[in-house]
């Protein structure tokens, strides 16, 4: 009997993926392909360092090059101009052997040491321009500022000096975050429409004629959104991140640097594989009540599952604030709703979750609420008045 129930449950999971294959399977694939093509175009076709490339360089070349802003421009007539806007690291050496006859050194920045661009007098202006083009083979205009973003990161409180060889994991986590955002949006749409659409198109009558229980049907939808779909998205995200690593290596090789030392040496591949999985495990524990509530709203709604889901929550938050002047409901919702703030995060983790900071009481109460909401969805599916 248990084996038969397991087979029935697997059949229900397969049914969900067949019916919602666009959002659960094709959406992450198309998103990953688009992101990979954009990155490939910026590295190979544009012949320049794009915004993505600048961010990559900022992470790779952070040490010893703080607060340097270099702008290079090569005109069509061979005129050259190199401007060092600011240098605060007296030991930093970014340019040498670049000939720029007739271009005076820029004035030093306030409280910064003098920085001189070395000028080679030998050779004509045309030869100097050819050397510049060969050394800086990106575009006619190129700007590099590795210090500004780092200052903003440090002001935000992130300790990037403790990354210890996984600086590029930060950039790759942004790619994973994009797919996580799409996953949550598609999951919300799937949960709100699943039970509602079964009643709307009367397919619930067919499934009631099959040897499956209402609990199996509701739980199959809950498991698909909470576990199965995230596994697909995470697998595609990991493949996309590995593709990005190869493109980073291509970018660095075009700069005549060692891609294995500059790129591979700054990636923690074990964390790259395990952080998304462990991060979603904590996410699943935290957002389980939200997903269960969406299923309950889908089973309850007559016309708009979305309004049925958000209206009671907003009404409770407003009524509590007016009557009791408290924020208990709002705080409870915020602890389980996906978000990123200065102090907390649900669903989006840069280097995996902090399990020691997990509020066990909040998790336990959320799981109890999820069980109650799922029970309500099962009861509504079995006794919905439209079918009586």
Beta strands, then each sheet from edge to edge (+ up, - down):
strand 1: 69-74
strand 2: 80-84
strand 3: 141-145
strand 4: 339-340
strand 5: 345-346
sheet 1: 2+ 1- 3+
sheet 2: 4+ 5-
end
